[in-house]
């Protein structure tokens, strides 16, 4: 048991250290997140926008710039966590494969990646919630932070999947950016006329968007929407686990292949098998 805990702690420590060495991600968190969120706030009109919470049926009328700031924060959090996990998976895939071939347990490596993702998502979500207070005071900051955290988890595991499947770094960056932009923009009633469409219910950040809107502008609890987002996270995590299992399979040939390829020694001839003279 102690050995298993030590393996998990070691893998988690290296996963966190890998994130800490990503300086570009640190710049995105410190600079891009507040600039993008506050830019969305100051560039949009502050007129009221009618928004209906699908879970409760409550009709809200938040200011347009505040609603866009929530969308901007969600967009920034999903981009940062998705990029962070994609970079860690893409750059460390060969090392992970070698560890597995050397006997390191796959579950420990996956658990370490999830622990690093949870820590990064919590820090980014807390920072994004604090940035919101530079513009206005959300009604339920804890719910808003939880919504941002759950969206970060979902896009983090999507980043792991992209890092395991795609061959080039630019492909993964493009996939993360386009997925987040289309996902978030489609649910913003200011930029999309189909924000109330039933198709938005199947988007990766639907539950997080609903919970974040409730946390920012309503006093109603939206725990059901958080469960929707966590369901998305669980489904994406399962797919990524299968992808990681496939990408880290052993490259060594199996014992049966070795046995079949190994030349067999020639059978000894007996006296009865010796050729007879004519």
Buried (B, 14 or more C-beta within 10 A) or exposed (E): EEEEEEBBEEBBEBBBEBBEEBEEBBEBBEEBBBEBBBEBBEEBEEEEBEBBBBBBEBEBEBBBBBBBBBBBBBBBBBBBBBBBBBBBBBBBBEEBBEBBEEEBBBEBBBBBBBBBBBBBBBBBBBBBBEBBEEBBEBBBBEBBBBBBBBBBBBBBBBBBBBBBBBEEEEBBBEBBBEBBEEBBBBBBBBEBEEBEEEEBEEBBBBBBBBBBBBBBBBEBBBEEBBBBBBEBBEEBBEBBBEBBEEBBEEEEEEEEEEEEEEEEEEEEEEEEEEEEEE
